[in-house]
Amino acid sequence: MVETGFLFPKTFLWGAATSSHQVEGMNTRNDWWEWEQTGRVKEPSGRACEHWDRFREDFKLAKSLHHNAHRFSLEWSRVEPEEGKFSEEALSHYREVIRSLRENGLEPVVTLNHFTVPLWFAGQGGWLSPRSPELFARYVKRAVEFLGGEVRFWITLNEPVVYVFKSYLVGEWPPGERSYKKGFRVLSHLLRGHVLAYDAIKGVTGALPGRPVQVGVAKHVVIFHACSPKSWRDRFSVGMRNLMFNHLFIKALIRGRIFYPGLFHVRLPRARTLDFIGLNYYTRDFVHNEGFRMLEIFGDVCTLKHHREIGKRNSLGWEIFPEGLYQLVKEFSRYRLPLLITENGICTDSDEERFEFIRKHLACLGRAVREGAPVIGYLYWSLLDNFEWADGFEPRFGLVEVDDVTQARRVRESARRFSEISKTGRISWNE
Ligand code: IFM
C-alpha cells in the first residue's frame, strides 16, 4: 500500500513561540529599548503587541488552535530591574502567565534570555564582562526558585551565535560592536553562563517534587551550500560555517571544552549540560570562500548575488528551503538528545504561502521522525505578528494577525489549517 502521510506521536508538542521584547510592550529598562531611541531601527517596539496585558486572550486563541505547548521568554530587565533587586511583581506576573498556559492545556517552554539584557547589566559591559556568567546565573536561580515547580522545559539562551554575530561582529544590534576578539569573548561567556544556569536550574528544581526538568538552548541553524559545488575553497568555507555557526556551541556544551587552534578555545566548568537541543530553522545560505585569514575562512553569502537554484523567499529575502529541516534534524540526531523545533516560520503577506511553508516543513520533519529522529515537538514562529528587531513591525510572521493601531487579533486561515494538523497529528505527503 502506498503511504500517504505520517502520524506524529501522541506526545508530540505542537504550538508557537514568542519572546518578551517582541510582544510584551514597554520594556523600557533593557538595552534594546535604549538602542531603539537612538533611531538605529526602522521603528521602536513601543507597545509591541501589549501581550503583557493580553496574554490570557492570546493563550485562549492558541488553545482554540489545538496547540498543546507554548514558548515564551522572561524579560530579565523586568525580573531584575536593578542589579541584585528582584521584582516580586514581575515574577508574580510570569507565574500568572504560566498558570494561564496550564489552564489552557499549553505546556510552557520558558526561555530565560532572548537577546535583551537589563540596562544595568549592559552598563557593566554586558556579556563582555567576566562577571556576566555569574550575573546571569544569579537571575536564573531567582527566577527558577519562584517559578520552577511549574515548568518542565527551560531554555537558557536564545540563538547565542546569532546574538554574537549581530551584536559583536557586524554591530547591527546593541551594543553595536564590530570585533571578532570581543565576539569570541562573549561567546565563551555565553557558554559559561549556560553551564552555570544549568546547574542553578538543576540545583533548585532537584529539591522540588514533580516531573523531571529539561534544560536546553534554542540554537539557530542554517543550511549552508557552496556557491560553486566544484570549488574546494567554497566547500571549505561551508564546512567552517557549519561548524562555527551550527555545531560549535552544542559541541562545547556536550564535551565541556572546545579547542580549535588559532580560532577558539574554551574550557567549561563541566560537560553534558544539555537535556535537549532546541532548533530554530528558517533558511539556506549559499557560501563562497573569501580567503584564509580570520573571518575570511567563513566566506561570504552569494545567495542574493548570483545563485540560480534559489527558491522562493520570505519578505525579508530569506530563501524557503523545507528540505533543510530534514537535513538538519538528521544531522543533529547524532548528538543523541531529544530535539525540539523551537522556531520555524515565515514572514509574508501571503497567508496561502504561510500554510504552504508550514505544510512542507512538517512533511520534511515527519520524514525525519519516521526515520527515527528524536524530535519531541514543533513550535511555529510566531503566534503573533510582532516586533522583528531592526526590521520593526513590517515582517509578518504571525499565525494571528495583530492590528498595529487597535491591537485587535485576527486568526489567519493558515493558523486554522495548521490547527488541523496539530489536532490530528497527521501530515500528508502531498496535499
Ligand atoms: O524574530 C526572530 C526571533 O527573535 C529569533 N529567531 C528568528 C526570528 C525571526 O527573525
Residues whose N, C-alpha, C, O or C-beta is under 5 A from the ligand:
A	BS01	IFM	none
